[in-house]
Structures are given as structure tokens and as C-alpha cells.
Amino acid sequence: MNSNGGFIASQIRHLSSRIFEKMLRDSGVDAFNGAQGRILYVLWENEKLTITEIGKMTGLAKSTLTSMLDHMEKGELITRIQNPKNRKQIFIQITEKAKSYKQQYDAISKEMTNLTYQGFSQAEIVQYESMLVRIKNNLERYERKENHD
């Protein structure tokens, strides 16, 4: 069977990233980009996380995260806090400045979701997203297996 699913998924990811970045700029949000928004999203939901936890929740590699977090810290969107019980562990905490962007970000995300699912029924959306979860689970199982070998 010849399948173009991976290629199409890659195209969708790149297109949606460009469109989302433009929506952020057009709405006046210039303190962070779309990728940094993924980090902020998990912090808006959790307030304070380790880099490892953020990596798992966003799918971003630790090396990528480190440079992004450096930039976000300079922009006063996050702060690093040392765990008093474990000096080697650093928590990433969201700032009040970053919290002030949540409502705008949520509105842009909703607009992006509406654009993405234009013409889809609710049943189609549920089916599509359940298939995406299955694909993600397949890939995560493979990655765990590879990391243990």
C-alpha cells in the first residue's frame, strides 16, 4: 500500500504553523511565537512544570526547549525556580505577563480550530481526532521501545 499520510501531515503542520503565526501577529501578540505558545499553553494549565514535563506535554526535545525557554525568560514570560528539595531540579513557572496573553491566545486557537475543521461534521472531527491519537500512541510506543533497546 502506498500512503502519503505522513507527507500530508507534515504539510498540514507547516501550513497551520504559518497561519497561526500570522494570526498571532495580526492580533498584536508579538511577545512569543506559535511554538512558544505551546509551552505557554501547558504552563497556563499547570502554572509550574519541570523541563522534562514540558517536553512530554509539548513533544519538544529538551535541546529545543532549553533555547526556547532562554528566549522566553528574556521576554519575561517564564521564570526558572530551583527546587529547594532537589537542587538539580528546575521548575519553569509562568509569569503574570504571560498570563495576560491567555485570553487572546485562546481566541486565536479557537479561530484556528474553526478554520481547520471548516466543513467537517462533529462526528468526523471525533473520528479524525481518535485516529490521530491512535497514530500518536503507535509512535510513542515505538519511541519507548527504541529508547529501551
Secondary structure, DSSP 8 states (H G I E B T S, - for coil): ----HHHHHHHHHHHHHHHHHHHHHHTT--SS-HHHHHHHHHHHHHSEEEHHHHHHHH---HHHHHHHHHHHHHTTSEEEEEETTEEEEEEEEE-HHHHTTHHHHHHHHHHHHHHHTTT--HHHHHHHHHHHHHHHHHHHHHHHHHHH-
